């Protein structure tokens, strides 16, 4: 993760001694204002070991855990002894469903299980702050005044992406999400739209760009300061 350096006024992200300053644009990509980020939350520090722990937790919680193989007692057949114990010159065998045999059972195979676990809320909160700071350091955070597509058409949301000059995977964080806005974004690949209270560290890290509305940024900052 590249360390942020002082930028010119034309950059969308500026690091002053008091903290980060971001430009606020509209959905057409035109500047409409600026916002100073709270330095108590957005200080540019990234805790990589913590991000690793939290990322593993979120990924483990996504696992279905439904893989299953059959043991020798669960495979159909093999009830009779293949041949007598002695006198044939062959190795002893009690069942044709032995794991050593073709079509036999599986030794130590996977069984359905729950892979999920939880970490303390404080760790998840600090990890979310670190992920946001990481995106700030990479200069991949954009703030828009509002995000609403009343038509519900995919081409209208694609026009917003083009106006903001976004490439690769993008995460849009909104204060409110209407049905038309959700419908217009769901058919676009490499795009995820979420409300601010549903965002976690894995969401931020798994996308190359972060686009957040000004109101959602204000609400998310207040939530992180409260320690929720």
N, CA, C and O of each residue as an XYZ file, in Angstrom:
912
protein
N       0.836     -1.185      0.000
C       0.000      0.000      0.000
C       0.880      1.247      0.000
O       1.677      1.458      0.914
N       0.725      2.068     -1.034
C       1.594      3.221     -1.200
C       1.296      4.268     -0.145
O       0.144      4.477      0.234
N       2.352      4.926      0.325
C       2.214      5.983      1.319
C       1.784      7.262      0.611
O       2.355      7.623     -0.417
N       0.782      7.948      1.153
C       0.237      9.138      0.521
C       1.207     10.302      0.644
O       1.728     10.567      1.727
N       1.450     10.991     -0.447
C       2.292     12.174     -0.464
C       1.426     13.410     -0.690
O       0.266     13.299     -1.087
N       1.988     14.570     -0.440
C       1.250     15.805     -0.667
C       0.976     15.976     -2.152
O       1.861     15.794     -2.988
N      -0.267     16.328     -2.466
C      -0.686     16.434     -3.848
C      -1.047     17.862     -4.190
O      -1.152     18.724     -3.316
N      -1.234     18.096     -5.463
C      -1.630     19.415     -5.925
C      -3.120     19.619     -5.694
O      -3.827     18.698     -5.286
N      -3.591     20.841     -5.959
C      -4.986     21.168     -5.725
C      -5.910     20.406     -6.664
O      -7.102     20.270     -6.385
N      -5.381     19.916     -7.756
C      -6.210     19.207     -8.718
C      -6.523     17.789     -8.273
O      -7.449     17.180     -8.807
N      -5.784     17.240     -7.313
C      -6.039     15.893     -6.837
C      -7.323     15.857     -6.034
O      -7.710     16.847     -5.414
N      -7.994     14.681     -6.052
C      -9.239     14.532     -5.322
C      -8.995     14.233     -3.860
O      -9.915     14.359     -3.051
N      -7.767     13.835     -3.488
C      -7.441     13.542     -2.100
C      -6.228     14.370     -1.695
O      -5.202     14.361     -2.376
N      -6.354     15.076     -0.595
C      -5.249     15.917     -0.125
C      -5.038     15.641      1.348
O      -5.998     15.603      2.118
N      -3.779     15.447      1.752
C      -3.430     15.190      3.147
C      -2.774     16.449      3.706
O      -1.640     16.782      3.359
N      -3.503     17.139      4.572
C      -2.991     18.318      5.240
C      -2.552     17.926      6.640
O      -2.836     16.808      7.070
N      -1.858     18.820      7.381
C      -1.459     18.493      8.751
C      -2.648     18.153      9.647
O      -2.495     17.444     10.642
N      -3.830     18.656      9.298
C      -5.020     18.387     10.114
C      -5.731     17.112      9.695
O      -6.604     16.636     10.421
N      -5.386     16.550      8.554
C      -6.049     15.339      8.101
C      -6.301     15.362      6.606
O      -5.711     16.162      5.879
N      -7.191     14.469      6.146
C      -7.495     14.339      4.730
C      -8.601     15.309      4.332
O      -9.510     15.592      5.112
N      -8.506     15.810      3.108
C      -9.558     16.625      2.504
C      -9.926     16.013      1.165
O      -9.057     15.782      0.324
N     -11.216     15.748      0.961
C     -11.698     15.131     -0.267
C     -12.611     16.074     -1.011
O     -13.332     16.868     -0.408
N     -12.576     15.980     -2.334
C     -13.495     16.733     -3.169
C     -14.856     16.046     -3.192
O     -14.942     14.818     -3.173
N     -15.896     16.830     -3.233
C     -17.253     16.297     -3.398
C     -17.701     16.602     -4.818
O     -17.695     17.758     -5.240
N     -18.087     15.574     -5.552
C     -18.549     15.743     -6.923
C     -19.992     15.282     -7.045
O     -20.515     14.594     -6.168
N     -20.620     15.664     -8.129
C     -21.953     15.136     -8.414
C     -21.812     13.917     -9.321
O     -20.699     13.528     -9.672
N     -22.927     13.321     -9.695
C     -22.877     12.100    -10.503
C     -22.381     12.362    -11.910
O     -22.090     11.425    -12.653
N     -22.281     13.649    -12.288
C     -21.743     13.997    -13.594
C     -20.232     14.203    -13.553
O     -19.613     14.461    -14.585
N     -19.627     14.090    -12.348
C     -18.195     14.225    -12.212
C     -17.714     15.643    -11.988
O     -16.509     15.892    -12.027
N     -18.627     16.587    -11.754
C     -18.248     17.983    -11.543
C     -18.111     18.280    -10.049
O     -18.901     17.800     -9.235
N     -17.097     19.078     -9.700
C     -16.842     19.407     -8.304
C     -17.925     20.341     -7.764
O     -18.277     21.338     -8.394
N     -18.445     19.995     -6.582
C     -19.487     20.815     -5.960
C     -19.095     21.245     -4.551
O     -19.841     21.988     -3.913
N     -17.937     20.795     -4.045
C     -17.519     21.185     -2.713
C     -16.367     20.340     -2.209
O     -15.786     19.551     -2.954
N     -16.042     20.512     -0.937
C     -14.974     19.756     -0.290
C     -15.437     19.310      1.088
O     -16.351     19.894      1.671
N     -14.799     18.276      1.594
C     -15.107     17.780      2.933
C     -13.802     17.429      3.644
O     -12.933     16.762      3.083
N     -13.682     17.885      4.871
C     -12.520     17.564      5.713
C     -12.849     16.340      6.559
O     -13.818     16.354      7.317
N     -12.065     15.300      6.436
C     -12.309     14.080      7.190
C     -11.837     14.227      8.629
O     -10.871     14.937      8.909
N     -12.515     13.560      9.519
C     -12.188     13.621     10.940
C     -10.828     12.953     11.167
O     -10.684     11.760     10.900
N      -9.824     13.699     11.655
C      -8.486     13.104     11.832
C      -8.436     12.042     12.917
O      -7.500     11.243     12.949
N      -9.424     12.014     13.810
C      -9.430     10.981     14.839
C      -9.792      9.613     14.272
O      -9.522      8.587     14.898
N     -10.401      9.596     13.094
C     -10.768      8.336     12.427
C      -9.870      8.095     11.225
O      -9.297      7.016     11.072
N      -9.752      9.101     10.378
C      -8.986      8.970      9.135
C      -7.610      9.607      9.332
O      -7.391     10.773      9.004
N      -6.696      8.811      9.876
C      -5.348      9.297     10.147
C      -4.304      8.698      9.210
O      -3.119      9.010      9.328
N      -4.728      7.844      8.282
C      -3.804      7.248      7.324
C      -3.063      6.028      7.818
O      -2.249      5.473      7.079
N      -3.316      5.581      9.056
C      -2.617      4.423      9.612
C      -3.350      3.135      9.224
O      -4.578      3.069      9.271
N      -2.581      2.119      8.842
C      -3.142      0.841      8.403
C      -2.526     -0.284      9.229
O      -1.308     -0.460      9.232
N      -3.354     -1.032      9.918
C      -2.904     -2.174     10.732
C      -3.040     -3.452      9.897
O      -4.103     -4.071      9.869
N      -1.965     -3.836      9.223
C      -2.020     -4.984      8.321
C      -2.301     -6.308      9.029
O      -3.132     -7.073      8.538
N      -1.652     -6.626     10.163
C      -1.971     -7.896     10.836
C      -3.441     -8.003     11.242
O      -4.038     -9.075     11.141
N      -4.019     -6.901     11.698
C      -5.431     -6.921     12.077
C      -6.319     -7.115     10.858
O      -7.299     -7.859     10.916
N      -5.986     -6.454      9.755
C      -6.756     -6.631      8.528
C      -6.723     -8.082      8.061
O      -7.716     -8.611      7.562
N      -5.567     -8.714      8.233
C      -5.450    -10.127      7.845
C      -6.373    -11.003      8.693
O      -7.061    -11.874      8.160
N      -6.393    -10.782      9.992
C      -7.246    -11.574     10.883
C      -8.726    -11.397     10.548
O      -9.479    -12.368     10.464
N      -9.125    -10.152     10.361
C     -10.542     -9.872     10.099
C     -10.960    -10.395      8.725
O     -12.078    -10.881      8.561
N     -10.064    -10.297      7.738
C     -10.374    -10.817      6.402
C     -10.587    -12.325      6.442
O     -11.513    -12.838      5.814
N      -9.740    -13.036      7.171
C      -9.909    -14.484      7.309
C     -11.240    -14.813      7.962
O     -11.893    -15.780      7.570
N     -11.658    -14.028      8.950
C     -12.928    -14.281      9.624
C     -14.108    -14.119      8.664
O     -14.981    -14.984      8.598
N     -14.132    -12.998      7.911
C     -15.236    -12.760      6.980
C     -15.284    -13.826      5.881
O     -16.365    -14.253      5.475
N     -14.125    -14.249      5.409
C     -14.093    -15.284      4.377
C     -14.553    -16.637      4.928
O     -15.255    -17.383      4.246
N     -14.155    -16.945      6.165
C     -14.602    -18.197      6.788
C     -16.108    -18.193      7.012
O     -16.759    -19.228      6.872
N     -16.665    -17.033      7.358
C     -18.102    -16.951      7.603
C     -18.925    -17.114      6.323
O     -20.123    -17.389      6.385
N     -18.285    -16.945      5.170
C     -18.979    -17.127      3.900
C     -19.026    -18.589      3.461
O     -19.806    -18.938      2.575
N     -18.215    -19.439      4.057
C     -18.142    -20.838      3.625
C     -19.424    -21.583      3.972
O     -19.972    -21.414      5.061
N     -19.896    -22.404      3.044
C     -21.118    -23.162      3.273
C     -20.883    -24.355      4.188
O     -21.735    -24.689      5.011
N     -19.741    -24.988      4.046
C     -19.439    -26.142      4.888
C     -20.322    -27.342      4.615
O     -20.665    -28.076      5.543
N     -20.702    -27.560      3.354
C     -21.603    -28.664      3.000
C     -20.887    -29.828      2.316
O     -21.548    -30.777      1.895
N     -19.562    -29.787      2.194
C     -18.828    -30.887      1.549
C     -18.950    -32.150      2.386
O     -18.890    -32.101      3.615
N     -19.122    -33.294      1.702
C     -19.321    -34.566      2.412
C     -18.819    -35.717      1.566
O     -19.126    -35.803      0.377
N     -18.046    -36.606      2.180
C     -17.648    -37.856      1.546
C     -18.139    -39.019      2.402
O     -18.431    -38.846      3.585
N     -18.231    -40.206      1.800
C     -18.740    -41.377      2.500
C     -17.603    -42.194      3.113
O     -16.574    -42.431      2.479
N     -17.808    -42.607      4.331
C     -16.881    -43.519      4.969
C     -17.172    -44.941      4.509
O     -18.143    -45.174      3.788
N     -16.343    -45.889      4.918
C     -16.506    -47.268      4.461
C     -17.844    -47.856      4.905
O     -18.395    -48.721      4.225
N     -18.363    -47.400      6.024
C     -19.648    -47.905      6.491
C     -20.836    -47.274      5.803
O     -21.961    -47.751      5.950
N     -20.605    -46.203      5.048
C     -21.703    -45.512      4.372
C     -21.804    -45.850      2.898
O     -22.803    -45.526      2.255
N     -20.769    -46.509      2.344
C     -20.793    -46.893      0.938
C     -21.664    -48.136      0.763
O     -21.565    -49.084      1.542
N     -22.516    -48.127     -0.264
C     -23.416    -49.258     -0.500
C     -22.632    -50.516     -0.883
O     -21.675    -50.446     -1.654
N     -23.039    -51.655     -0.347
C     -22.406    -52.933     -0.664
C     -21.272    -53.254      0.285
O     -21.073    -52.584      1.298
N     -20.522    -54.312     -0.070
C     -19.363    -54.699      0.723
C     -19.701    -55.423      2.004
O     -18.878    -55.463      2.919
N     -20.880    -55.995      2.098
C     -21.269    -56.659      3.343
C     -20.624    -58.027      3.509
O     -20.322    -58.445      4.627
N     -20.414    -58.721      2.401
C     -19.843    -60.072      2.494
C     -18.319    -60.012      2.364
O     -17.767    -59.113      1.730
N     -17.664    -60.983      2.974
C     -16.210    -61.065      2.903
C     -15.807    -61.482      1.496
O     -16.312    -62.487      0.996
N     -14.898    -60.731      0.828
C     -14.559    -61.039     -0.569
C     -14.042    -62.464     -0.774
O     -14.404    -63.094     -1.767
N     -13.219    -62.991      0.118
C     -12.724    -64.368      0.069
C     -12.383    -64.800      1.489
O     -12.349    -63.993      2.418
N     -12.132    -66.092      1.624
C     -11.889    -66.613      2.955
C     -10.596    -66.055      3.526
O      -9.740    -65.541      2.806
N     -10.483    -66.173      4.830
C      -9.369    -65.531      5.532
C      -8.019    -66.132      5.152
O      -7.047    -65.397      4.981
N      -7.944    -67.448      5.019
C      -6.665    -68.116      4.773
C      -6.743    -69.016      3.551
O      -7.824    -69.422      3.124
N      -5.580    -69.317      2.999
C      -5.480    -70.343      1.969
C      -5.512    -69.832      0.549
O      -5.301    -70.623     -0.370
N      -5.763    -68.564      0.312
C      -5.826    -68.069     -1.064
C      -4.505    -67.470     -1.524
O      -4.292    -67.295     -2.724
N      -3.620    -67.154     -0.591
C      -2.360    -66.515     -0.957
C      -2.471    -65.010     -1.098
O      -1.471    -64.327     -1.318
N      -3.677    -64.493     -0.971
C      -3.876    -63.043     -1.069
C      -3.974    -62.415      0.317
O      -4.139    -63.103      1.325
N      -3.870    -61.119      0.335
C      -3.959    -60.401      1.616
C      -5.358    -60.549      2.200
O      -6.335    -60.747      1.478
N      -5.430    -60.448      3.527
C      -6.721    -60.556      4.205
C      -7.618    -59.381      3.820
O      -7.147    -58.247      3.728
N      -8.901    -59.643      3.594
C      -9.862    -58.600      3.232
C     -11.196    -58.924      3.873
O     -11.693    -60.046      3.770
N     -11.772    -57.933      4.536
C     -13.065    -58.147      5.180
C     -14.207    -57.483      4.447
O     -15.367    -57.832      4.663
N     -13.894    -56.511      3.566
C     -14.944    -55.804      2.842
C     -14.377    -55.226      1.561
O     -13.224    -54.798      1.517
N     -15.194    -55.217      0.518
C     -14.771    -54.621     -0.755
C     -14.953    -53.106     -0.753
O     -14.671    -52.440     -1.749
N     -15.428    -52.565      0.374
C     -15.608    -51.109      0.483
C     -14.536    -50.494      1.385
O     -14.709    -49.392      1.905
N     -13.443    -51.209      1.561
C     -12.306    -50.677      2.303
C     -11.732    -49.468      1.573
O     -11.742    -49.450      0.342
N     -11.238    -48.468      2.274
C     -10.638    -47.314      1.607
C      -9.474    -47.676      0.695
O      -9.098    -46.882     -0.168
N      -8.898    -48.862      0.872
C      -7.792    -49.289      0.013
C      -8.283    -49.804     -1.330
O      -7.494    -49.967     -2.260
N      -9.571    -50.058     -1.435
C     -10.134    -50.649     -2.649
C     -10.777    -49.576     -3.519
O     -11.211    -48.528     -3.040
N     -10.822    -49.877     -4.825
C     -11.569    -49.028     -5.752
C     -13.052    -49.064     -5.378
O     -13.588    -50.123     -5.050
N     -13.704    -47.919     -5.428
C     -15.103    -47.739     -5.038
C     -15.308    -47.916     -3.533
O     -16.426    -48.122     -3.062
N     -14.205    -47.830     -2.794
C     -14.317    -47.938     -1.345
C     -14.600    -46.582     -0.708
O     -14.791    -45.578     -1.395
N     -14.623    -46.580      0.625
C     -14.868    -45.343      1.359
C     -13.672    -44.414      1.328
O     -12.631    -44.748      0.760
N     -13.820    -43.242      1.941
C     -12.772    -42.226      1.978
C     -12.310    -42.059      3.421
O     -13.117    -41.952      4.345
N     -10.986    -42.041      3.588
C     -10.411    -41.862      4.916
C     -10.306    -40.373      5.243
O      -9.766    -39.602      4.449
N     -10.810    -39.969      6.387
C     -10.687    -38.597      6.874
C     -11.174    -37.566      5.850
O     -10.561    -36.511      5.684
N     -12.264    -37.874      5.175
C     -12.832    -36.939      4.203
C     -13.604    -35.829      4.887
O     -13.853    -35.901      6.090
N     -13.987    -34.801      4.139
C     -14.744    -33.696      4.737
C     -16.151    -34.119      5.130
O     -16.763    -34.971      4.486
N     -16.645    -33.518      6.181
C     -18.016    -33.734      6.643
C     -18.643    -32.357      6.865
O     -17.919    -31.389      7.100
N     -19.966    -32.247      6.796
C     -20.595    -30.933      7.014
C     -20.207    -30.328      8.356
O     -20.261    -30.991      9.392
N     -19.818    -29.065      8.319
C     -19.405    -28.385      9.532
C     -19.602    -26.885      9.370
O     -19.785    -26.387      8.259
N     -19.564    -26.179     10.480
C     -19.715    -24.733     10.485
C     -18.340    -24.098     10.655
O     -17.683    -24.290     11.678
N     -17.909    -23.342      9.649
C     -16.595    -22.712      9.679
C     -16.621    -21.319     10.306
O     -15.565    -20.723     10.518
N     -17.784    -20.803     10.598
C     -17.890    -19.410     11.030
C     -17.395    -19.208     12.457
O     -17.477    -20.105     13.296
N     -16.887    -18.025     12.704
C     -16.480    -17.610     14.046
C     -16.507    -16.090     14.088
O     -16.620    -15.442     13.047
N     -16.408    -15.531     15.252
C     -16.502    -14.084     15.405
C     -15.289    -13.536     16.155
O     -14.695    -14.204     17.002
N     -14.950    -12.311     15.815
C     -13.924    -11.558     16.532
C     -14.602    -10.422     17.304
O     -15.742    -10.074     16.998
N     -13.940     -9.853     18.274
C     -14.550     -8.757     19.031
C     -14.961     -7.581     18.136
O     -14.335     -7.319     17.109
N     -16.018     -6.885     18.544
C     -16.514     -5.751     17.769
C     -15.448     -4.671     17.602
O     -15.369     -4.019     16.561
N     -14.638     -4.491     18.629
C     -13.602     -3.465     18.557
C     -12.594     -3.774     17.454
O     -12.138     -2.868     16.756
N     -12.247     -5.040     17.299
C     -11.305     -5.420     16.247
C     -11.906     -5.165     14.868
O     -11.221     -4.678     13.969
N     -13.187     -5.494     14.702
C     -13.837     -5.280     13.407
C     -13.966     -3.793     13.096
O     -13.836     -3.387     11.941
N     -14.218     -2.983     14.114
C     -14.324     -1.540     13.896
C     -12.982     -0.945     13.496
O     -12.910     -0.150     12.558
N     -11.906     -1.327     14.206
C     -10.580     -0.808     13.873
C     -10.136     -1.301     12.496
O      -9.452     -0.583     11.766
N     -10.526     -2.527     12.143
C     -10.187     -3.053     10.819
C     -10.905     -2.273      9.721
O     -10.327     -2.022      8.663
N     -12.152     -1.890      9.959
C     -12.876     -1.079      8.975
C     -12.203      0.282      8.807
O     -12.072      0.779      7.689
N     -11.778      0.880      9.911
C     -11.061      2.154      9.833
C      -9.755      1.986      9.053
O      -9.406      2.830      8.228
N      -9.040      0.897      9.319
C      -7.772      0.657      8.618
C      -7.998      0.451      7.128
O      -7.204      0.925      6.315
N      -9.068     -0.248      6.754
C      -9.355     -0.469      5.333
C      -9.698      0.839      4.631
O      -9.297      1.054      3.488
N     -10.437      1.712      5.309
C     -10.757      3.015      4.726
C      -9.504      3.863      4.573
O      -9.330      4.544      3.562
N      -8.633      3.823      5.573
C      -7.371      4.563      5.478
C      -6.496      4.019      4.356
O      -5.774      4.772      3.700
N      -6.562      2.720      4.141
C      -5.792      2.122      3.055
C      -6.247      2.655      1.699
O      -5.427      2.945      0.829
N      -7.549      2.778      1.530
C      -8.078      3.312      0.266
C      -7.762      4.804      0.129
O      -7.534      5.296     -0.976
N      -7.750      5.520      1.258
C      -7.357      6.935      1.208
C      -5.900      7.075      0.797
O      -5.560      7.941     -0.008
N      -5.044      6.231      1.345
C      -3.626      6.266      0.976
C      -3.420      5.944     -0.501
O      -2.512      6.476     -1.140
N      -4.268      5.071     -1.036
C      -4.171      4.701     -2.447
C      -4.874      5.695     -3.367
O      -4.817      5.559     -4.589
N      -5.544      6.703     -2.779
C      -6.270      7.733     -3.544
C      -7.362      7.123     -4.424
O      -7.521      7.505     -5.584
N      -8.097      6.193     -3.873
C      -9.169      5.547     -4.632
C     -10.530      5.774     -3.984
O     -11.448      4.975     -4.167
N     -10.660      6.861     -3.228
C     -11.934      7.194     -2.575
C     -12.528      8.415     -3.255
O     -11.850      9.426     -3.441
N     -13.798      8.316     -3.624
C     -14.522      9.433     -4.212
C     -15.775      9.705     -3.391
O     -16.443      8.779     -2.931
N     -16.085     10.985     -3.214
C     -17.277     11.397     -2.476
C     -18.228     12.086     -3.444
O     -17.836     13.011     -4.156
N     -19.478     11.634     -3.468
C     -20.500     12.251     -4.312
C     -21.560     12.873     -3.420
O     -21.784     12.424     -2.296
N     -22.212     13.910     -3.933
C     -23.210     14.605     -3.123
C     -24.435     13.730     -2.873
O     -24.997     13.748     -1.778
N     -24.852     12.966     -3.880
C     -25.970     12.029     -3.734
C     -25.899     11.002     -4.844
O     -25.228     11.207     -5.855
N     -26.587      9.909     -4.650
C     -26.578      8.827     -5.633
C     -27.988      8.248     -5.720
O     -28.433      7.516     -4.835
N     -28.673      8.588     -6.795
C     -30.041      8.109     -6.982
C     -30.312      7.986     -8.470
O     -30.050      8.911     -9.238
N     -30.839      6.838     -8.871
C     -31.225      6.596    -10.260
C     -32.717      6.301    -10.258
O     -33.139      5.197     -9.912
N     -33.502      7.279    -10.640
C     -34.961      7.133    -10.575
C     -35.520      6.296    -11.711
O     -36.613      5.741    -11.599
N     -34.768      6.201    -12.814
C     -35.277      5.458    -13.966
C     -35.189      3.948    -13.778
O     -35.971      3.199    -14.363
N     -34.228      3.500    -12.952
C     -34.038      2.068    -12.757
C     -33.336      1.389    -13.917
O     -33.314      0.160    -13.986
N     -32.759      2.162    -14.833
C     -32.113      1.591    -16.018
C     -30.612      1.421    -15.780
O     -29.957      2.267    -15.172
N     -30.097      0.315    -16.274
C     -28.685      0.014    -16.093
C     -27.791      1.036    -16.788
O     -26.731      1.393    -16.273
N     -28.220      1.506    -17.959
C     -27.376      2.444    -18.716
C     -27.193      3.764    -17.969
O     -26.169      4.427    -18.133
N     -28.176      4.152    -17.150
C     -28.043      5.391    -16.387
C     -26.983      5.244    -15.292
O     -26.198      6.164    -15.062
N     -26.959      4.087    -14.616
C     -25.923      3.866    -13.602
C     -24.562      3.702    -14.265
O     -23.549      4.151    -13.729
N     -24.536      3.059    -15.432
C     -23.268      2.931    -16.163
C     -22.736      4.299    -16.567
O     -21.523      4.498    -16.635
N     -23.643      5.253    -16.836
C     -23.219      6.613    -17.150
C     -22.551      7.290    -15.965
O     -21.615      8.071    -16.139
N     -23.034      6.991    -14.747
C     -22.397      7.542    -13.547
C     -20.979      7.002    -13.399
O     -20.055      7.750    -13.081
N     -20.812      5.707    -13.629
C     -19.476      5.096    -13.543
C     -18.530      5.729    -14.554
O     -17.366      5.989    -14.249
N     -19.037      5.975    -15.757
C     -18.210      6.585    -16.797
C     -17.850      8.026    -16.438
O     -16.721      8.458    -16.670
N     -18.807      8.775    -15.870
C     -18.545     10.167    -15.504
C     -17.531     10.267    -14.372
O     -16.735     11.206    -14.332
N     -17.555      9.299    -13.444
C     -16.603      9.303    -12.334
C     -15.264      8.684    -12.702
O     -14.333      8.672    -11.897
N     -15.171      8.167    -13.933
C     -13.933      7.578    -14.463
C     -13.450      6.426    -13.581
O     -12.288      6.375    -13.176
N     -14.360      5.516    -13.299
C     -14.033      4.362    -12.463
C     -13.653      3.181    -13.327
O     -14.258      2.941    -14.372
N     -12.650      2.448    -12.887
C     -12.226      1.225    -13.554
C     -12.103      0.111    -12.532
O     -11.945      0.362    -11.338
N     -12.177     -1.122    -13.012
C     -12.086     -2.305    -12.164
C     -13.273     -2.374    -11.199
O     -14.340     -1.833    -11.487
N     -13.089     -3.032    -10.067
C     -14.190     -3.252     -9.126
C     -14.434     -2.003     -8.278
O     -13.498     -1.369     -7.793
N     -15.726     -1.665     -8.112
C     -16.073     -0.463     -7.363
C     -17.146     -0.779     -6.335
O     -18.071     -1.549     -6.593
N     -17.004     -0.170     -5.166
C     -17.978     -0.295     -4.088
C     -18.655      1.058     -3.886
O     -17.992      2.062     -3.624
N     -19.980      1.074     -4.011
C     -20.751      2.284     -3.794
C     -21.435      2.186     -2.430
O     -22.145      1.221     -2.149
N     -21.214      3.194     -1.590
C     -21.801      3.229     -0.258
C     -22.772      4.401     -0.202
O     -22.394      5.543     -0.463
N     -24.017      4.115      0.137
C     -25.065      5.134      0.126
C     -25.674      5.276      1.518
O     -25.569      4.383      2.359
N     -26.308      6.413      1.733
C     -27.052      6.606      2.983
C     -28.430      5.950      2.894
O     -28.938      5.434      3.890
N     -29.035      5.969      1.701
C     -30.296      5.261      1.453
C     -30.209      4.616      0.078
O     -29.535      5.132     -0.814
N     -30.884      3.497     -0.092
C     -30.900      2.796     -1.376
C     -32.346      2.531     -1.776
O     -33.069      1.809     -1.089
N     -32.750      3.111     -2.869
C     -34.105      2.887     -3.387
C     -34.128      1.653     -4.271
O     -33.084      1.155     -4.693
N     -35.331      1.166     -4.545
C     -35.482     -0.011     -5.400
C     -34.977      0.262     -6.813
O     -34.367     -0.610     -7.432
N     -35.226      1.466     -7.327
C     -34.784      1.782     -8.686
C     -33.266      1.858     -8.783
O     -32.676      1.439     -9.779
N     -32.639      2.397     -7.743
C     -31.173      2.475     -7.752
C     -30.558      1.083     -7.671
O     -29.591      0.790     -8.373
N     -31.108      0.233     -6.824
C     -30.604     -1.135     -6.715
C     -30.797     -1.884     -8.032
O     -29.911     -2.620     -8.467
N     -31.955     -1.695     -8.667
C     -32.239     -2.401     -9.916
C     -31.314     -1.943    -11.034
O     -30.922     -2.744    -11.883
N     -30.965     -0.668    -11.041
C     -30.108     -0.150    -12.105
C     -28.654     -0.584    -11.950
O     -27.889     -0.512    -12.912
N     -28.249     -1.040    -10.744
C     -26.842     -1.386    -10.508
C     -26.574     -2.880    -10.491
O     -25.425     -3.299    -10.623
N     -27.614     -3.695    -10.329
C     -27.361     -5.112    -10.077
C     -26.873     -5.886    -11.296
O     -26.306     -6.967    -11.140
N     -27.079     -5.361    -12.513
C     -26.640     -6.064    -13.716
C     -25.265     -5.628    -14.193
O     -24.796     -6.079    -15.238
N     -24.616     -4.752    -13.434
C     -23.283     -4.281    -13.826
C     -22.232     -5.140    -13.141
O     -22.203     -5.199    -11.912
N     -21.371     -5.805    -13.896
C     -20.341     -6.640    -13.269
C     -19.320     -5.784    -12.531
O     -19.119     -4.611    -12.847
N     -18.681     -6.399    -11.540
C     -17.626     -5.728    -10.755
C     -18.151     -4.481    -10.066
O     -17.436     -3.485     -9.948
N     -19.410     -4.530     -9.603
C     -20.006     -3.393     -8.900
C     -20.823     -3.901     -7.728
O     -21.563     -4.876     -7.850
N     -20.685     -3.242     -6.602
C     -21.437     -3.608     -5.403
C     -21.990     -2.336     -4.773
O     -21.267     -1.356     -4.592
N     -23.274     -2.362     -4.442
C     -23.942     -1.203     -3.846
C     -24.456     -1.587     -2.467
O     -25.215     -2.546     -2.330
N     -24.041     -0.833     -1.433
C     -24.421     -1.159     -0.064
C     -24.772      0.102      0.711
O     -24.331      1.204      0.383
N     -25.579     -0.092      1.747
C     -25.829      0.988      2.696
C     -24.651      1.111      3.649
O     -23.914      0.148      3.860
N     -24.474      2.286      4.220
C     -23.289      2.572      5.030
C     -23.198      1.677      6.261
O     -22.093      1.341      6.687
N     -24.350      1.273      6.856
C     -24.298      0.459      8.066
C     -23.991     -1.006      7.782
O     -23.766     -1.775      8.717
N     -23.976     -1.410      6.509
C     -23.714     -2.800      6.146
C     -22.290     -3.029      5.660
O     -21.937     -4.159      5.323
N     -21.472     -2.002      5.614
C     -20.119     -2.102      5.061
C     -19.164     -2.656      6.107
O     -19.223     -2.280      7.278
N     -18.284     -3.553      5.677
C     -17.238     -4.059      6.560
C     -15.880     -3.958      5.870
O     -15.789     -3.523      4.722
N     -14.839     -4.359      6.572
C     -13.473     -4.211      6.057
C     -13.248     -5.030      4.793
O     -12.553     -4.582      3.882
N     -13.831     -6.230      4.728
C     -13.639     -7.072      3.544
C     -14.269     -6.432      2.313
O     -13.714     -6.522      1.217
N     -15.424     -5.785      2.482
C     -16.054     -5.100      1.353
C     -15.135     -4.033      0.785
O     -14.982     -3.920     -0.431
N     -14.527     -3.255      1.658
C     -13.667     -2.167      1.204
C     -12.411     -2.706      0.531
O     -12.001     -2.200     -0.513
N     -11.796     -3.731      1.122
C     -10.536     -4.251      0.593
C     -10.711     -5.047     -0.688
O      -9.783     -5.125     -1.494
N     -11.877     -5.640     -0.894
C     -12.090     -6.482     -2.078
C     -12.502     -5.683     -3.307
O     -12.762     -6.268     -4.359
N     -12.569     -4.352     -3.197
C     -12.890     -3.499     -4.335
C     -11.751     -2.501     -4.553
O     -11.093     -2.068     -3.607
N     -11.537     -2.150     -5.817
C     -10.444     -1.244     -6.154
C     -10.809      0.217     -5.911
O      -9.927      1.041     -5.671
N     -12.097      0.548     -5.971
C     -12.542      1.922     -5.790
C     -13.650      1.972     -4.740
O     -14.439      1.037     -4.601
N     -13.692      3.075     -4.012
C     -14.735      3.310     -3.019
C     -15.414      4.637     -3.327
O     -14.778      5.691     -3.317
N     -16.712      4.571     -3.601
C     -17.513      5.766     -3.862
C     -18.559      5.855     -2.762
O     -19.344      4.927     -2.568
N     -18.571      6.963     -2.048
C     -19.464      7.109     -0.901
C     -20.158      8.459     -0.974
O     -19.545      9.458     -1.351
N     -21.425      8.490     -0.617
C     -22.150      9.758     -0.599
C     -21.716     10.579      0.618
O     -21.248     10.029      1.615
N     -21.876     11.889      0.523
C     -21.443     12.781      1.603
C     -22.182     12.476      2.903
O     -21.586     12.492      3.980
N     -23.479     12.201      2.799
C     -24.246     11.904      4.005
C     -23.847     10.563      4.595
O     -23.764     10.424      5.816
N     -23.598      9.568      3.740
C     -23.161      8.263      4.228
C     -21.802      8.364      4.906
O     -21.555      7.686      5.904
N     -20.909      9.212      4.367
C     -19.599      9.413      4.983
C     -19.742     10.028      6.369
O     -19.042      9.644      7.306
N     -20.655     10.984      6.489
C     -20.895     11.614      7.787
C     -21.441     10.612      8.800
O     -21.011     10.587      9.953
N     -22.396      9.781      8.358
C     -22.988      8.792      9.264
C     -21.990      7.705      9.630
O     -21.948      7.265     10.779
N     -21.185      7.265      8.666
C     -20.196      6.226      8.936
C     -19.121      6.741      9.890
O     -18.685      6.013     10.781
N     -18.692      7.986      9.711
C     -17.705      8.570     10.617
C     -18.228      8.655     12.047
O     -17.509      8.351     12.999
N     -19.492      9.073     12.190
C     -20.097      9.161     13.510
C     -20.194      7.785     14.160
O     -19.994      7.651     15.367
N     -20.500      6.764     13.362
C     -20.597      5.403     13.899
C     -19.235      4.901     14.363
O     -19.134      4.275     15.418
N     -18.195      5.166     13.593
C     -16.859      4.705     13.963
C     -16.329      5.447     15.180
O     -15.585      4.870     15.973
N     -16.697      6.713     15.346
C     -16.268      7.482     16.516
C     -16.973      6.992     17.781
O     -16.402      7.015     18.871
N     -18.225      6.547     17.619
C     -18.971      6.045     18.773
C     -18.457      4.689     19.212
O     -18.729      4.255     20.332
N     -17.707      4.007     18.334
C     -17.185      2.692     18.695
C     -18.143      1.566     18.391
O     -18.065      0.512     19.022
N     -19.062      1.755     17.429
C     -20.038      0.718     17.099
C     -19.514     -0.156     15.967
O     -20.193     -1.091     15.543
